[in-house]
Amino acid sequence: MSQDLATLLYLGASICFILALKGLSHPETSRRGNILGMVGMGIAILVTLFMLPELNFILIFTGILIGGAVGTVIALRIQMTALPQLVAAFHSLVGLAAVLVAAAAFYNPEAYGIGQAGAIKATSLVEMAIGTAIGAITFTGSIVAFAKLQGLVSGKPVVFYMQHWLNLGLGILTVILIIGLVTGQSGVTFWLIVLVTLALGVLIIIPIGGADMPVVISMLNSYSGWAAAGIGFTLENNLLIITGALVGSSGAILSYIMCKGMNRSFFSVILGGFGGETATAGGADEGDKTWQQGSAEDAAFMMRNADKVIIVPGYGMAVAQAQHALREMAELLKAEGVEVKYAIHPVAGRMPGHMNVLLAEASVPYDEVFEMDEINTEFRETDVAFVIGANDVTNPSAKTDSSSPIYGMPVLNVEDSQNVLFVKRSMGSGYAGVDNPVFYMDKTYMLLADAKKMCESVVKALEK
C-alpha cells in the first residue's frame, strides 16, 4: 500500500472518529456514532497492517481473534450496572499498552525509526517518557477505580497527612527522571519512571470518594487518550496522535462540564485532590430519625391523583434493572392525565450518561428527560417526586453540611416537592456513605424493596 493511499485512508478513519464523537453527544444519534467509531477503527487496523507487509500476519490475526472473542463474550454477558467498572478496566489496558509500546520502542528503536539503542532522538525520548508516565498513571489509577466500583475496596476517600505534598514530590521526581532519561538513556531510569508513575496513579485516585466516581471515569478516559497520543508521536503514527488527542480532549471537556455540574475544581480533579479535604462523615445534627414506610398501593394512589410527577433515577434503578417497569408505570400515569418528567443529575449512577443510556434502552421519550439545571426549579410545583435508587444526588446535606464529603455538590431539590416517594432496598446510606435527611421528612414515604419489584407492584396497583 502506498503512503499516499494510507494517509488518505487514515484521514477517512479520523473523520469517522470525529463523527462518532458527535453522534455520541445525543441519545438519538448514539447508535450511529458507535457504528462510525467501529468503522473508523476497522479502517485504522487494516491500513496499519497492510503498511507493514513484513509482519507475521498469522500471529497478529491470532491475537486479534483472541482479543475479539474475549471482547465479544464480555459485551454479551456484561450487565448495564457493571459498565462503569468495565470502562475503568478497559482504560487500564490502554495505559498498560502505552507503557509496553514505549518499552518496546526504547529497547528496539531501530524498528521504529527513532535511532539506535543508546542513541535515540531526544524528541522521541521526551514523547516516549511522557506517554509512558501518563500510561502508567492511567493503568494503576484505573485499577483503583475498578476496585472501588466493583466493591473490592471501600469507595470512601483514603487520605493521609502530607498526601498532596507526596503527590507533588512524585510529580517533580518524574520530571527529573524524564530529563535524566533524555540525557543518559538508561534503562534503569526508564523503569524508575514507570514505577514512580505507577505509584502516582494509585495516589491520585485513592482520595476520591464514591460520589465523585463518574468524574474519575471521565478523567481516566482523558488520560488514556493523552497516553495514546504520546505513543503516537513516538511511533510517528498520525492517526494514533489524532485519535488520542480526540479522546483526551473530549474526556477533558466532559470532565470540565461535570466538574461545573458538581461545583468542583477542574484542576483538583486533574491532580486527584478533590474529595479528600472533606472526606470525613457528615457530622451535622440530622434531627428526628423517625421515618414512615409506604406501600405500592400508597404510591399508586398518590401519583394517580397528582398533576405532576418527577422521576429521579439513580444507581439503585440500574442495579435492579427497573427501567422497563419504570417506563410502564410512567405510561400508565400519563394515560390518566398526569404530567411525568425525568430528572437526571450529571453524576447519577457510576459513569457519565449512565441513567440516559438506561432510560433510552427502555424507550423513554427523549423529550421527557431533563438535566438537573433544566428541571431543578420545577420541584416546587411538583406533587410527587419519585426517587428510585438515587441517594447522594438528592441529599440536601450537600447544601447545608460543610463536614459532608458531598458538600458543595449541586443536588436535585426533591425536598421541595409536595411529597417524596423514595425507593430503596434499605435505610442504608448511599455510595458516598452519607445519610439523607429527606428520608425523615414528614412528606417522605420510604418504599423499601427491590426497585424493579416495587415498580411492578405500583404498575399492578395502577391497573386496578
C-alpha positions as CSV (number, residue, x, y, z in Angstrom):
1,M,0.0,0.0,0.0
2,S,1.4,3.4,-1.0
3,Q,2.0,6.1,1.6
4,D,-0.4,8.5,-0.1
5,L,-3.3,5.9,0.0
6,A,-2.5,5.1,3.6
7,T,-2.6,8.8,4.5
8,L,-6.0,9.2,2.7
9,L,-7.5,6.2,4.5
10,Y,-6.1,7.4,7.8
11,L,-7.8,10.8,7.1
12,G,-11.1,8.9,6.5
13,A,-10.7,7.0,9.8
14,S,-10.1,10.3,11.6
15,I,-13.3,11.7,10.1
16,C,-15.2,8.6,11.3
17,F,-13.8,9.2,14.8
18,I,-14.8,12.8,14.8
19,L,-18.3,12.0,13.6
20,A,-18.5,9.2,16.1
21,L,-17.9,11.7,19.0
22,K,-20.5,14.0,17.5
23,G,-23.0,11.1,17.3
24,L,-22.4,10.0,20.9
25,S,-23.3,13.5,22.1
26,H,-27.0,12.7,21.9
27,P,-29.0,9.5,22.6
28,E,-30.9,9.7,19.3
29,T,-27.6,9.5,17.3
30,S,-25.5,7.4,19.7
31,R,-26.0,4.2,17.8
32,R,-24.8,5.8,14.6
33,G,-21.9,7.2,16.5
34,N,-20.9,3.8,17.7
35,I,-21.1,2.3,14.2
36,L,-18.9,5.1,12.8
37,G,-16.4,4.6,15.5
38,M,-16.2,0.9,14.7
39,V,-15.8,1.6,11.0
40,G,-13.0,4.1,11.7
41,M,-11.2,1.6,13.9
42,G,-11.6,-1.2,11.4
43,I,-10.0,1.1,8.7
44,A,-7.2,2.1,11.0
45,I,-6.3,-1.5,11.9
46,L,-6.3,-2.8,8.3
47,V,-4.3,0.2,6.9
48,T,-1.7,-0.2,9.7
49,L,-1.3,-3.9,8.9
50,F,-1.0,-3.5,5.1
51,M,1.5,-0.7,5.5
52,L,3.9,-3.3,7.2
53,P,3.8,-6.4,4.9
54,E,6.9,-7.9,6.6
55,L,4.8,-8.6,9.8
56,N,3.8,-12.1,10.8
57,F,0.1,-11.9,9.9
58,I,-0.8,-15.2,11.3
59,L,0.4,-14.2,14.7
60,I,-1.3,-10.8,14.5
61,F,-4.6,-12.1,13.4
62,T,-4.5,-14.8,16.0
63,G,-4.1,-12.1,18.6
64,I,-7.0,-10.1,17.0
65,L,-9.2,-13.2,17.1
66,I,-8.4,-14.0,20.7
67,G,-9.0,-10.4,21.8
68,G,-12.1,-10.1,19.6
69,A,-13.5,-13.3,21.1
70,V,-12.9,-12.1,24.7
71,G,-14.4,-8.7,23.9
72,T,-17.5,-10.3,22.3
73,V,-18.1,-12.6,25.3
74,I,-17.7,-9.6,27.7
75,A,-20.1,-7.5,25.7
76,L,-22.7,-10.2,25.6
77,R,-22.5,-11.1,29.3
78,I,-21.9,-7.7,30.9
79,Q,-24.8,-6.2,32.9
80,M,-25.5,-2.5,32.5
81,T,-24.7,-2.0,36.2
82,A,-21.2,-3.2,35.6
83,L,-20.4,-0.9,32.7
84,P,-18.6,1.7,34.8
85,Q,-16.1,-0.8,36.2
86,L,-15.7,-2.3,32.7
87,V,-14.9,1.0,31.3
88,A,-12.3,1.6,34.1
89,A,-10.8,-1.8,33.4
90,F,-10.5,-1.1,29.7
91,H,-8.9,2.3,30.4
92,S,-6.2,0.4,32.4
93,L,-5.4,-1.7,29.4
94,V,-4.9,1.4,27.2
95,G,-2.5,2.7,29.8
96,L,-0.6,-0.6,30.0
97,A,-0.4,-0.8,26.2
98,A,1.2,2.6,26.2
99,V,3.8,1.6,28.7
100,L,4.6,-1.7,26.8
101,V,4.8,0.1,23.4
102,A,7.2,2.7,24.9
103,A,9.3,-0.1,26.4
104,A,9.5,-1.9,23.0
105,A,10.5,1.4,21.3
106,F,13.1,2.1,24.0
107,Y,14.8,-1.3,23.6
108,N,14.4,-1.6,19.9
109,P,14.4,1.9,18.5
110,E,15.7,0.8,15.1
111,A,12.3,-0.9,14.4
112,Y,10.5,2.4,15.0
113,G,12.9,4.6,13.1
114,I,13.8,6.7,16.1
115,G,17.5,6.0,16.3
116,Q,19.6,3.2,17.8
117,A,19.9,1.8,21.3
118,G,21.7,4.3,23.4
119,A,21.4,7.0,20.7
120,I,17.6,7.6,20.5
121,K,16.5,11.0,19.3
122,A,15.9,13.4,22.2
123,T,12.5,14.4,21.0
124,S,11.4,10.8,20.7
125,L,12.7,10.1,24.2
126,V,10.6,13.0,25.6
127,E,7.5,11.8,23.8
128,M,8.1,8.3,24.9
129,A,8.7,9.3,28.5
130,I,5.5,11.4,28.7
131,G,3.4,8.7,27.0
132,T,4.9,6.2,29.5
133,A,4.2,8.3,32.5
134,I,0.6,9.1,31.5
135,G,0.1,5.4,30.6
136,A,1.4,4.2,33.9
137,I,-0.8,6.7,35.9
138,T,-3.8,5.6,33.8
139,F,-3.1,1.9,34.4
140,T,-2.9,1.9,38.2
141,G,-5.5,4.7,38.6
142,S,-8.0,2.7,36.5
143,I,-7.3,-0.4,38.5
144,V,-8.1,1.5,41.8
145,A,-11.2,3.0,40.2
146,F,-12.3,-0.5,39.1
147,A,-11.7,-1.9,42.6
148,K,-13.8,0.9,44.1
149,L,-16.6,0.5,41.7
150,Q,-16.6,-3.3,41.9
151,G,-16.7,-3.1,45.7
152,L,-13.4,-4.9,46.2
153,V,-12.2,-1.9,48.3
154,S,-14.1,0.8,50.1
155,G,-15.5,3.6,48.0
156,K,-14.6,6.1,50.7
157,P,-11.8,8.6,50.2
158,V,-8.4,7.4,51.5
159,V,-6.4,10.4,52.9
160,F,-3.3,10.8,55.0
161,Y,-1.0,13.5,56.3
162,M,1.1,15.3,53.6
163,Q,-0.7,13.4,50.8
164,H,-0.7,16.3,48.4
165,W,2.9,17.1,49.1
166,L,3.8,13.5,48.4
167,N,2.0,13.6,45.1
168,L,3.8,16.9,44.2
169,G,7.1,15.3,45.1
170,L,6.5,12.3,42.9
171,G,5.5,14.6,40.1
172,I,8.7,16.6,40.4
173,L,10.7,13.4,40.6
174,T,9.0,12.2,37.4
175,V,10.1,15.4,35.6
176,I,13.7,14.9,36.9
177,L,13.7,11.3,35.7
178,I,12.4,12.3,32.3
179,I,15.3,14.7,32.0
180,G,17.7,12.0,33.1
181,L,16.3,9.6,30.6
182,V,16.9,12.1,27.7
183,T,20.4,12.8,28.8
184,G,21.5,9.4,29.9
185,Q,19.2,7.0,28.1
186,S,19.5,4.5,30.9
187,G,17.1,1.5,31.1
188,V,17.1,1.9,34.9
189,T,15.8,5.5,34.6
190,F,13.1,4.3,32.2
191,W,11.8,1.8,34.7
192,L,12.1,4.2,37.5
193,I,9.7,6.5,35.6
194,V,7.3,3.6,35.2
195,L,7.5,2.7,39.0
196,V,7.1,6.3,40.2
197,T,4.1,7.0,37.9
198,L,2.5,3.7,38.8
199,A,2.6,4.8,42.4
200,L,1.3,8.2,41.4
201,G,-1.7,6.7,39.6
202,V,-2.7,5.0,42.9
203,L,-2.2,8.1,45.0
204,I,-4.2,10.3,42.6
205,I,-7.3,8.1,42.7
206,I,-7.5,6.8,46.3
207,P,-8.5,10.2,47.8
208,I,-11.5,10.4,45.5
209,G,-14.8,9.3,47.1
210,G,-17.6,7.2,45.7
211,A,-19.9,10.2,44.9
212,D,-17.2,11.6,42.5
213,M,-16.6,8.3,40.7
214,P,-18.3,9.4,37.4
215,V,-15.8,12.3,37.1
216,V,-13.0,9.8,37.7
217,I,-14.2,7.6,34.8
218,S,-14.2,10.7,32.6
219,M,-10.8,11.8,33.8
220,L,-9.2,8.4,33.2
221,N,-10.7,8.3,29.7
222,S,-9.0,11.6,29.0
223,Y,-5.7,10.3,30.5
224,S,-5.9,7.2,28.3
225,G,-6.3,9.4,25.2
226,W,-3.3,11.5,26.0
227,A,-1.2,8.4,26.7
228,A,-2.2,7.1,23.2
229,A,-1.3,10.4,21.6
230,G,2.1,10.4,23.3
231,I,2.9,7.0,22.0
232,G,1.6,8.1,18.6
233,F,4.4,10.7,18.4
234,T,6.9,8.0,19.3
235,L,5.6,5.7,16.6
236,E,5.2,8.7,14.2
237,N,1.7,7.5,13.5
238,N,-0.6,10.4,12.7
239,L,-3.8,8.5,13.2
240,L,-2.8,7.5,16.7
241,I,-1.9,11.1,17.5
242,I,-5.3,12.3,16.2
243,T,-7.3,9.6,17.9
244,G,-5.5,10.0,21.2
245,A,-6.0,13.8,21.0
246,L,-9.7,13.4,20.3
247,V,-10.2,11.0,23.2
248,G,-8.0,13.1,25.5
249,S,-9.6,16.4,24.7
250,S,-13.2,15.1,24.7
251,G,-12.6,13.4,28.0
252,A,-11.2,16.6,29.5
253,I,-14.1,18.7,28.2
254,L,-16.6,16.2,29.7
255,S,-14.7,16.2,33.0
256,Y,-14.8,20.0,33.0
257,I,-18.6,20.0,32.3
258,M,-19.2,17.5,35.1
259,C,-17.0,19.5,37.5
260,K,-19.1,22.6,36.8
261,G,-22.2,20.5,37.5
262,M,-20.8,19.3,40.8
263,N,-19.2,22.6,41.8
264,R,-15.7,21.0,41.9
265,S,-12.4,22.4,40.9
266,F,-11.3,21.2,37.5
267,F,-7.6,21.4,38.4
268,S,-8.2,19.5,41.6
269,V,-9.8,16.7,39.5
270,I,-6.8,16.6,37.2
271,L,-4.4,16.4,40.2
272,G,-6.6,13.9,42.1
273,G,-7.1,16.1,45.0
274,F,-10.9,16.6,45.2
275,G,-12.9,14.7,47.7
276,G,-10.1,14.4,50.1
277,E,-10.4,17.6,52.0
278,T,-14.0,16.7,53.0
279,A,-13.5,13.0,53.5
280,T,-14.9,12.8,57.0
281,A,-18.5,11.8,57.5
282,G,-21.1,14.5,57.9
283,G,-21.4,15.5,61.5
284,A,-24.3,17.8,61.4
285,D,-27.3,17.2,63.6
286,E,-29.8,15.3,61.4
287,G,-32.7,15.7,63.8
288,D,-35.5,13.3,64.3
289,K,-34.7,9.8,62.8
290,T,-38.4,8.8,62.6
291,W,-39.4,7.7,59.1
292,Q,-42.6,6.4,57.6
293,Q,-42.9,3.4,55.3
294,G,-45.2,3.4,52.3
295,S,-46.5,0.7,50.0
296,A,-47.0,0.3,46.3
297,E,-50.7,1.0,46.8
298,D,-49.9,4.2,48.6
299,A,-47.5,5.2,45.8
300,A,-50.1,4.4,43.1
301,F,-52.8,6.4,44.9
302,M,-50.6,9.5,45.4
303,M,-49.2,9.6,41.8
304,R,-52.6,8.8,40.2
305,N,-54.1,11.9,42.0
306,A,-51.1,14.1,41.2
307,D,-51.0,16.7,38.5
308,K,-47.2,16.4,38.1
309,V,-44.7,13.7,38.9
310,I,-40.9,14.0,38.5
311,I,-39.0,10.7,38.5
312,V,-35.4,10.8,39.7
313,P,-33.5,7.6,38.6
314,G,-30.2,6.5,40.3
315,Y,-27.9,3.6,40.6
316,G,-30.5,1.6,42.5
317,M,-32.6,1.6,39.4
318,A,-29.6,0.3,37.4
319,V,-28.8,-2.5,39.9
320,A,-32.4,-3.7,39.8
321,Q,-32.8,-3.2,36.0
322,A,-36.0,-1.4,36.8
323,Q,-36.1,1.0,33.8
324,H,-38.6,-1.0,31.8
325,A,-41.1,-1.4,34.7
326,L,-40.5,2.3,35.5
327,R,-41.4,3.4,31.9
328,E,-44.5,1.2,32.1
329,M,-45.5,2.9,35.3
330,A,-45.0,6.3,33.7
331,E,-47.1,5.4,30.7
332,L,-50.0,4.4,32.9
333,L,-49.7,7.7,34.8
334,K,-49.7,9.7,31.6
335,A,-52.7,7.8,30.4
336,E,-54.6,9.1,33.4
337,G,-53.6,12.7,32.6
338,V,-50.5,13.0,34.9
339,E,-47.6,15.1,33.7
340,V,-44.4,12.9,34.0
341,K,-40.8,14.1,33.7
342,Y,-37.4,12.5,34.4
343,A,-34.7,14.5,36.3
344,I,-31.1,13.4,35.6
345,H,-28.2,14.5,37.8
346,P,-24.9,14.9,36.0
347,V,-23.3,12.1,38.1
348,A,-26.3,9.9,38.7
349,G,-25.0,6.3,38.5
350,R,-21.4,5.4,38.2
351,M,-20.4,6.9,34.9
352,P,-21.3,9.9,32.7
353,G,-24.7,9.3,31.0
354,H,-25.4,6.1,32.9
355,M,-29.1,7.0,33.5
356,N,-29.6,8.4,30.0
357,V,-28.5,5.1,28.5
358,L,-30.8,3.0,30.7
359,L,-33.8,5.2,30.0
360,A,-33.1,5.1,26.3
361,E,-32.8,1.3,26.5
362,A,-36.4,1.3,28.0
363,S,-37.6,3.6,25.1
364,V,-38.4,6.5,27.4
365,P,-39.1,9.5,25.1
366,Y,-36.2,11.9,25.0
367,D,-38.4,15.0,25.4
368,E,-39.4,13.7,28.9
369,V,-35.8,13.5,30.1
370,F,-34.3,16.7,31.6
371,E,-30.9,17.6,33.0
372,M,-30.6,19.0,36.6
373,D,-30.2,22.6,35.5
374,E,-33.3,22.4,33.3
375,I,-35.7,20.9,35.9
376,N,-34.5,21.7,39.4
377,T,-36.8,24.7,39.8
378,E,-39.8,22.6,38.9
379,F,-39.8,20.6,42.1
380,R,-41.5,23.4,43.9
381,E,-44.6,22.9,41.7
382,T,-44.4,19.1,41.7
383,D,-46.9,17.0,43.6
384,V,-44.8,13.8,43.8
385,A,-41.0,13.3,43.4
386,F,-40.5,9.6,42.8
387,V,-36.8,8.8,43.6
388,I,-35.7,5.4,42.6
389,G,-32.3,4.4,44.0
390,A,-30.8,7.9,44.0
391,N,-29.4,8.9,47.4
392,D,-26.4,11.2,47.1
393,V,-27.7,13.3,44.2
394,T,-30.8,14.2,46.2
395,N,-29.1,14.8,49.5
396,P,-29.7,18.4,50.8
397,S,-26.7,17.9,53.2
398,A,-24.6,18.9,50.1
399,K,-26.1,22.4,50.6
400,T,-26.0,22.7,54.4
401,D,-23.4,20.4,56.0
402,S,-19.9,21.7,55.4
403,S,-18.4,18.5,57.0
404,S,-20.1,16.3,54.5
405,P,-18.0,14.6,51.7
406,I,-20.5,15.8,49.2
407,Y,-20.7,19.4,50.4
408,G,-20.8,21.9,47.6
409,M,-22.2,19.4,45.0
410,P,-25.4,20.7,43.4
411,V,-28.2,18.2,44.0
412,L,-31.8,17.7,42.8
413,N,-34.2,19.6,45.0
414,V,-36.6,16.7,45.7
415,E,-37.3,18.1,49.2
416,D,-39.2,21.0,47.6
417,S,-41.9,18.7,46.2
418,Q,-45.2,18.3,48.0
419,N,-44.5,14.6,48.6
420,V,-41.5,12.4,48.1
421,L,-41.5,8.6,47.4
422,F,-38.1,7.0,48.0
423,V,-37.5,3.6,46.6
424,K,-34.6,1.9,48.3
425,R,-33.6,-1.6,49.4
426,S,-33.0,-0.4,53.0
427,M,-32.5,2.7,55.1
428,G,-28.7,2.5,54.5
429,S,-26.7,5.4,53.2
430,G,-25.7,5.9,49.6
431,Y,-22.3,5.2,47.9
432,A,-20.8,8.3,49.5
433,G,-21.7,6.9,53.0
434,V,-23.8,9.9,53.9
435,D,-27.3,9.7,55.4
436,N,-30.1,11.6,53.6
437,P,-32.2,13.8,55.8
438,V,-35.0,13.7,53.2
439,F,-35.7,10.1,54.5
440,Y,-37.0,11.5,57.7
441,M,-39.2,14.3,56.5
442,D,-43.0,14.2,57.1
443,K,-43.7,14.4,53.4
444,T,-41.5,11.4,52.6
445,Y,-42.6,7.8,52.3
446,M,-39.9,5.1,52.1
447,L,-40.7,2.3,49.7
448,L,-38.2,-0.3,50.9
449,A,-37.9,-3.0,48.3
450,D,-36.1,-4.0,45.1
451,A,-36.7,-1.2,42.7
452,K,-37.9,-3.4,39.9
453,K,-40.3,-5.3,42.1
454,M,-41.7,-2.1,43.6
455,C,-42.3,-0.5,40.2
456,E,-44.0,-3.7,39.0
457,S,-46.2,-3.6,42.2
458,V,-47.0,0.0,41.5
459,V,-48.0,-0.9,38.0
460,K,-50.3,-3.6,39.2
461,A,-51.9,-1.1,41.7
462,L,-52.4,1.5,38.9
463,E,-54.1,-1.1,36.7
464,K,-56.7,-1.9,39.2
